[in-house]
Every structure is written in C-alpha cells, then in structure tokens.
Amino acid sequence: MISSKSFILSIVLCVLLFINCSEAIWCYRCNSATPGCGEKFNWRGIGYLGDPCPEDDDVCVKVIERKGTIETYTRDCLSSLQGFRTDIPADKYEGCRPAAKDLNLAHYVNTSIKELDVKRNHFDSTTFCFCFLDHRCNSAPTSFGSGIYQKLIVSLFLGVTVLLRKLF
C-alpha cells in the first residue's frame, strides 16, 4: 500500500514535470563599461543574475565590437537590440558570426546636430554571438550551452527517484 507521503510526493513531482515552461529566457544585460561585463565575465561584479527577456521566443546576444586593440562587449536580448541595430546577421542560430553589412548604415541623417547623426563606422569588426539553449548563456567567452542547468535538473531528478524508491 502506498503511504500518503509518497503519494503526495508523486503528485507534486508529476505537477512539476508538466508545468508549462514558456517563460522568457533570462539574459545578462550589460556592456563593457559595467565592471565585470568585459571579456572576462564576472556576474558578481555586475551584482545581479540577469533579467528575463521581453519576448517569449527571445535569444541572448553578445556583441563584440573591435577597433584596433580596443574591444567593446554588449550583452542583451535580441529583441532589445533589434530596435536600433541594423547590422544584426540574418542567421540567428546558436554561435558567433560577423555583423551584416548595411550600405545605409554609414549615411547621415540630414541634420545639423552632431549627436543625432546615425553614422556608425567606428569599429573595424563586429561579431554577434547568439545563444538560446541555456538561461544567462551570453556570459560564455566563446562556446555556449555548457549544460549546467541540464545537469542540475538531471541530478535533482535522480535524487527524487532514489528517495521514492526508499519510500516504497
């Protein structure tokens, strides 16, 4: 006969397994002007664990812009960058690729205010790195999807199954 504790634990486990996981991905949202957000990423230096992206099917992005020896890093959600970046590559699958060439990017808006010019040709090279298989994956230096969350979930599941076997 199944005890009431093991029955309740089984019900809770089944409910947790079938919860809809359609929440947005969590990404780090910072730039290299923030301490800890440069080439060597340190989330303790930033002081927070990231933010949920605005859209459910969003992607985490790391943008690396180089001019000589100076590198600028920007970590954000793709939907946040799409409003003002016109050099985002068409291929947004996992991995890194160079920025798209936009012929209109270096043309000026007809304005007399220097700060409102939209010319963006300062950087020699721009690289976009996309990831969506893991929360906060835009902290990785070169390769994404370390799978630490998957390992944690598998170990938690194995621990619960061992506990259920002991109860039966």
C-alpha positions as CSV (number, residue, x, y, z in Angstrom):
1,M,0.0,0.0,0.0
2,I,1.3,3.4,-0.9
3,S,1.7,5.8,2.0
4,S,0.1,9.3,1.9
5,K,3.6,11.0,2.0
6,S,4.8,9.1,-1.1
7,F,1.5,9.7,-2.9
8,I,1.7,13.4,-2.3
9,L,5.3,13.5,-3.3
10,S,4.5,11.6,-6.5
11,I,1.7,14.1,-7.3
12,V,3.9,17.1,-6.7
13,L,6.6,15.6,-8.9
14,C,4.1,14.9,-11.7
15,V,2.8,18.5,-11.5
16,L,6.3,19.9,-11.6
17,L,7.1,17.8,-14.7
18,F,4.1,19.1,-16.6
19,I,4.4,22.8,-15.7
20,N,4.4,24.9,-18.9
21,C,7.9,26.3,-19.3
22,S,7.1,29.0,-21.9
23,E,8.7,31.8,-19.8
24,A,11.2,34.0,-21.5
25,I,14.8,33.2,-21.4
26,W,17.0,35.1,-18.9
27,C,20.0,37.0,-20.3
28,Y,22.7,39.2,-18.9
29,R,22.0,42.8,-19.9
30,C,25.1,45.0,-19.6
31,N,28.0,46.4,-21.6
32,S,31.8,46.6,-21.1
33,A,31.5,49.9,-19.3
34,T,30.0,48.0,-16.4
35,P,32.6,46.3,-14.1
36,G,32.6,42.6,-14.7
37,C,31.0,42.7,-18.1
38,G,34.1,42.8,-20.3
39,E,35.9,39.9,-22.0
40,K,36.3,38.0,-18.7
41,F,32.7,38.0,-17.5
42,N,32.1,38.1,-13.7
43,W,28.4,38.2,-12.7
44,R,29.4,39.1,-9.1
45,G,31.0,42.3,-10.5
46,I,27.7,43.2,-12.1
47,G,25.7,42.3,-9.0
48,Y,22.7,40.6,-10.5
49,L,21.7,37.4,-12.1
50,G,20.3,38.8,-15.3
51,D,16.8,39.8,-16.5
52,P,14.0,38.0,-18.4
53,C,13.8,39.0,-22.0
54,P,10.8,40.9,-23.2
55,E,9.6,38.2,-25.6
56,D,8.9,34.5,-25.0
57,D,11.0,33.3,-28.0
58,D,13.9,35.7,-27.5
59,V,17.6,34.9,-27.8
60,C,20.5,36.0,-25.7
61,V,23.2,38.0,-27.7
62,K,26.7,39.1,-27.0
63,V,28.1,41.8,-29.4
64,I,31.8,42.2,-29.7
65,E,33.0,45.3,-31.4
66,R,36.7,45.9,-32.2
67,K,38.7,49.0,-33.2
68,G,42.4,48.2,-33.1
69,T,43.1,46.7,-29.7
70,I,40.0,48.1,-28.0
71,E,37.1,45.7,-27.6
72,T,33.6,46.7,-26.6
73,Y,31.2,44.0,-25.3
74,T,27.4,44.3,-25.1
75,R,25.2,41.6,-23.6
76,D,21.5,41.8,-24.1
77,C,18.3,40.2,-25.5
78,L,17.9,40.2,-29.3
79,S,14.5,41.9,-29.2
80,S,16.1,44.8,-27.3
81,L,18.8,45.3,-29.9
82,Q,16.6,45.0,-33.0
83,G,15.1,48.4,-32.5
84,F,18.3,50.3,-33.2
85,R,20.9,47.8,-34.7
86,T,20.6,47.4,-38.4
87,D,23.7,45.2,-38.7
88,I,22.3,42.1,-37.0
89,P,23.0,39.0,-39.1
90,A,20.1,37.1,-40.7
91,D,21.3,33.8,-39.2
92,K,20.4,33.9,-35.5
93,Y,21.1,30.3,-34.6
94,E,23.5,29.3,-31.8
95,G,27.0,30.5,-32.4
96,C,29.1,33.6,-33.5
97,R,29.1,35.3,-36.8
98,P,30.2,38.7,-38.3
99,A,27.8,41.6,-38.4
100,A,25.7,42.1,-41.6
101,K,26.9,44.8,-44.0
102,D,24.4,47.6,-44.2
103,L,25.1,50.0,-47.0
104,N,22.8,52.6,-45.5
105,L,24.5,52.4,-42.1
106,A,27.2,55.0,-42.9
107,H,24.8,57.5,-44.5
108,Y,24.0,60.6,-42.4
109,V,20.6,61.8,-41.5
110,N,20.1,65.3,-42.8
111,T,20.6,67.2,-39.5
112,S,22.8,69.9,-38.1
113,I,23.1,68.3,-34.7
114,K,26.2,66.2,-34.5
115,E,24.9,63.9,-31.7
116,L,21.9,62.8,-33.9
117,D,24.0,61.6,-36.8
118,V,23.4,57.8,-37.3
119,K,26.8,57.1,-38.9
120,R,28.3,54.0,-37.2
121,N,31.5,53.1,-38.9
122,H,33.9,53.5,-35.9
123,F,34.5,49.8,-35.4
124,D,36.7,47.7,-37.7
125,S,34.9,44.5,-36.9
126,T,31.6,43.5,-35.2
127,T,30.7,40.0,-34.1
128,F,27.3,38.8,-32.9
129,C,27.2,35.7,-30.7
130,F,23.7,34.1,-30.3
131,C,22.5,31.6,-27.7
132,F,19.2,30.3,-26.6
133,L,19.7,26.8,-25.1
134,D,20.5,28.0,-21.5
135,H,19.5,30.8,-19.3
136,R,22.2,33.6,-19.0
137,C,24.2,31.9,-21.7
138,N,25.6,35.2,-23.1
139,S,28.2,35.2,-20.4
140,A,30.2,32.5,-22.1
141,P,33.5,33.5,-23.6
142,T,33.5,31.5,-26.9
143,S,31.3,28.4,-26.7
144,F,27.8,28.4,-25.3
145,G,25.5,25.9,-23.8
146,S,27.6,24.5,-21.0
147,G,24.6,22.5,-19.8
148,I,25.0,23.2,-16.1
149,Y,21.2,23.7,-15.7
150,Q,20.5,20.4,-17.5
151,K,23.0,18.6,-15.2
152,L,21.4,20.1,-12.2
153,I,17.9,19.1,-13.3
154,V,19.1,15.5,-14.0
155,S,20.8,15.2,-10.7
156,L,17.7,16.5,-8.9
157,F,15.5,14.0,-10.8
158,L,17.8,11.2,-9.8
159,G,17.8,12.2,-6.2
160,V,13.9,12.3,-6.2
161,T,13.8,8.8,-7.8
162,V,16.2,7.4,-5.2
163,L,14.0,9.0,-2.5
164,L,10.8,7.5,-4.0
165,R,12.5,4.0,-4.1
166,K,13.4,4.3,-0.4
167,L,9.8,5.3,0.5
168,F,8.3,2.3,-1.4
